[in-house]
């Protein structure tokens, strides 16, 4: 059984583009976040936020996508999802500190743009780290655990932040409720270790993508085909029957590509 090889790139603009589509973000939330509060989210209000407040030097190691959506109910407040894509092979031990900075800058941007006045409330911000490297994420999730021990009366004044970690290779992707979830299908494709399984995983991913969202389908197809700098990634290319990096899969990829292309042209 052949295995995929290669290392993750410092940034993957193609991967970031996938989570620039509201459907992928909705399926990420529905499939991998837990709690009754998920049912209160109004996904029809999903809105991508342009990040102009975090400088390039601050984001040297990471790539992020920010979305917001409203809660159902009388108040209908905004909830911001700060999704940070982590492609490093090792955990960032001070990720909680970085996210404290990012979330603070986001809230300052909200205050300025929304012209919040005394008495106005800030929106909720959920920081999420999406990790896709082979190594297990070992960094602390809670900021308070990074501080030196201090007396209890002082501890209450330390800044607090807890982020949600989605470690792709440690997620249970075989749960029945995820069978038709496009984000789960994407994760299965991305974390697969065997070359022989790639055509079937690509076919499944293509099958669960919404037919009425051609732009999303094109984005996924470009990502799967290795659009952009993919050297050494082991990315599957259905059109050529190859993985970038010189690997070949023992299957009739041309047939898979033709069937996938035919389905891509269909609409519900």
Residue pairs with C-beta under 8 A, 6 or more apart in sequence:
1 194
1 196
2 194
2 195
2 196
2 247
2 249
3 193
3 194
3 195
4 192
4 193
4 194
4 195
4 234
4 243
4 247
5 232
5 234
5 245
5 247
6 232
6 233
6 234
6 245
7 89
7 232
8 87
8 88
8 89
8 132
8 133
8 233
9 87
9 229
9 233
10 61
10 87
10 88
11 63
11 87
12 63
12 85
12 87
13 63
13 228
14 219
14 222
14 223
14 227
14 228
15 63
15 85
15 87
15 132
15 223
16 63
16 65
16 85
17 219
17 223
18 24
18 186
18 219
18 220
18 223
19 25
19 28
19 65
19 83
19 85
19 130
20 48
20 65
20 219
21 213
21 215
21 216
21 219
22 43
22 46
22 48
22 67
23 182
23 210
23 213
23 216
24 182
24 183
24 186
24 216
25 46
25 65
25 67
25 81
25 83
26 43
26 46
27 181
27 182
27 183
27 184
28 83
28 166
28 183
29 38
29 41
29 43
29 81
30 38
30 181
31 177
31 178
31 181
31 183
31 184
32 166
32 171
32 183
33 164
37 71
40 71
40 72
40 73
41 69
41 70
41 71
41 72
41 79
42 69
42 70
42 71
42 72
42 76
43 69
45 68
45 69
45 70
46 67
46 68
46 69
47 67
47 68
47 69
48 65
48 66
48 67
49 66
49 67
49 68
49 80
51 64
51 66
52 109
53 105
53 106
53 108
53 109
54 64
54 102
54 105
58 98
58 101
58 102
61 88
61 92
62 84
62 85
62 86
62 92
62 98
63 84
63 85
63 87
64 82
64 83
64 84
64 85
64 102
65 83
65 85
66 80
66 81
66 82
66 83
66 106
67 80
67 81
67 83
68 78
68 79
68 80
68 81
68 123
69 78
69 79
69 81
70 76
70 77
70 78
70 79
71 77
71 78
71 79
77 121
77 123
77 124
78 123
78 124
79 123
79 124
79 125
79 126
80 106
80 110
80 123
80 124
80 125
80 126
81 126
81 128
82 99
82 102
82 103
82 106
82 125
82 126
82 127
82 128
83 128
83 130
84 95
84 99
84 102
84 127
84 128
84 129
84 130
85 130
85 132
86 92
86 95
86 129
86 130
86 131
86 132
86 133
86 137
87 132
87 133
88 133
89 133
89 134
89 135
90 133
90 135
91 131
91 135
91 136
91 137
91 138
91 139
92 98
92 139
93 138
93 139
93 140
94 139
94 146
95 129
95 139
95 163
96 139
96 140
96 141
96 142
96 143
96 146
96 161
96 162
96 163
97 143
97 146
99 127
99 129
99 161
99 163
100 143
100 159
100 161
102 127
103 125
103 127
103 161
106 125
107 122
107 123
107 125
110 116
110 122
110 123
111 122
114 120
116 122
126 164
127 161
127 163
127 164
128 163
128 164
128 165
128 166
129 137
129 163
129 164
129 165
129 166
130 166
130 168
131 137
131 165
131 166
131 167
131 168
132 168
132 169
132 190
132 191
133 169
134 169
136 167
136 169
136 170
137 165
137 167
137 170
140 146
141 162
141 163
141 164
141 165
142 160
142 161
142 162
143 158
143 159
143 160
143 161
143 162
144 155
144 158
144 160
147 158
150 158
168 187
168 190
168 191
169 191
171 187
173 184
173 187
173 188
173 191
178 184
180 208
181 208
182 205
182 208
182 209
182 210
185 201
185 204
185 205
185 208
186 205
186 220
188 201
188 204
188 205
189 198
189 201
189 202
189 205
189 224
189 236
192 198
192 201
195 243
195 247
195 248
195 249
195 250
196 249
196 250
196 251
198 236
198 243
198 249
199 236
199 238
199 249
199 251
199 253
199 256
202 224
202 236
202 238
202 256
202 260
203 256
203 259
203 260
205 220
205 224
206 217
206 220
206 221
206 260
206 263
206 264
207 263
209 216
209 217
209 220
210 216
210 217
210 268
211 217
211 263
211 266
211 267
211 268
212 267
212 268
214 264
214 267
217 264
221 260
221 264
222 228
224 235
224 236
224 237
224 238
225 235
225 237
225 238
225 239
226 233
226 235
226 236
226 237
226 244
230 244
231 244
231 245
232 244
232 245
233 244
233 245
234 243
234 244
234 245
234 247
235 243
235 244
235 245
236 243
236 249
237 243
237 244
238 253
238 256
238 257
238 260
239 253
239 257
240 253
241 248
241 249
241 251
241 252
241 253
241 254
241 257
242 248
242 249
242 253
243 249
